[in-house]
Amino acid sequence: MQAIPGCKTTYEVLKEGSGAVIQARSNATVHATGVVKESGKKFWSTKDPGQQPFSYQAGVGKVIKGWDQGCLGMKVGEERKLIIPADEGYGASGFPAWGIPPGGTLEFTLECLKVE
């Protein structure tokens, strides 16, 4: 696992990519699957029936900190696993609607589809 500068979130590249790179303020589209590390329970996946890839503006705080910083530098086609501690995820409150407990550590597997 590699550290994200200025964060507690770590990542591992599962598959190398090539092409455009996610930078702050770029618009990124990714496939994402999120699991609560402590329980192994999946709480969200863009690959599930009826779901679509997720698009967001990177590096500007529109998503949780661990994801926001952990995706920077990803290339199109890259797959990356993020381990996001609670204080860079949903914190002490968790996100009960998704089954994320208070203080839950998140594991996201992401695939970068497009960068604009």
ABEGO torsion letter per residue (X at the ends): XBBBBGBABBBBBABBBBEBBBBBGBBBBBBBBBBBAAAGBBABBAABBGBBBBBBBBGAGABBAAAAAAABGBBBGBBBBBBBBAAABAEAAEBAAAGBBBGBBBBBBBBBABBX
